[in-house]
Amino acid sequence: MELEKQDEIIRLLKKIEKNTAPPPKWKRVVYFIFTHLLTIIVIIITAYLVWKMYSLLGSVSDKVSSIREGVSELLTIPEKWKFWE
């Protein structure tokens, strides 16, 4: 009888230990990834959009500078102003 109670107590202690022990590292990593997945996706999308906007602004700046060069070239050559003659 006493031995059965000890076995039952040992089983209960093992069950308590199993339920209170921290999960394995891989389970914690998976849990972290899934709980922060939305944040990670938002950060990646934001970085992509910033990169695209930076490249777009760079190409617009190049086009504006080429237009400025063309206009300044037109203004410096007086013969090109006489196109109406």
N, C-alpha and C positions, 0 to 999 in steps of 0.2 A: 504494500500500500504506500509506504513512504517512498519507495523507489519510483512508483508511478507518478507521484506528486512532483518529485524532483525532475523527472523526464518532462512532465507537462510544463513546469516552471522554465526549464531549459528551452523547450520549444517556444514558449511565449517570449522569452528573452531574445531568442534568435529572430523571431518574427518582428519584435520591436526594433531590434538592431537593423534588420533588413529595411524596414520602413523609414527609419530615421537616418540612415546612412546617405551621404550625398550621392547623387547619380554619377555614373562614370563620365569621364571627360568628353567623350564623343557625344553623349546625350546632351551635355551642357552646351557644346558647340552647336549642335543642331538646333537646340532650343533658342540659343542666342541669334542664330542666323534667321530663323523663322520669325522671331519676335521683332527683329530689327530689319526685316526684309524691305518693308515699305520705305524706311528711312534710307537704306542703301540705294534703292531704286531711284528715289527722289534726288539723292546726291549725284548719282550717275547721270540722270537726265539733265539736271541743272548744269553739270560740267560740260556735257555734250552741247547744250544750247549756247552756253557761254563761248565755247570754242567756235561754233558755227557763226555766232554773231561777230566774234573777233575777225574771222576770215572774211565775212561779208563786209564789215567796215573797212578792212584792209583793201579789198577789191574796189569798193566805192571810192576810197581815198586815192587809189591809183588812177581811176577813171577821172576823178575831179582834177588831179594834177595834170593829166594829159590834156584835158580840156583847157586848163589854164595856160599850159604851154602853147597850145594852138592859138588861143586868143591873143596871147602876148606876142606871138610870132606875126599874127595878122596886124596887130597894132604897130609893130616896129617897122614894117615894110610899107612905105607910102604908096607904092605902085598897086598894092592890093586894095587900097581904099578907092581907087579910081575904076572900080569894076562897072560903074554905071556909064562910063564913056565909051 
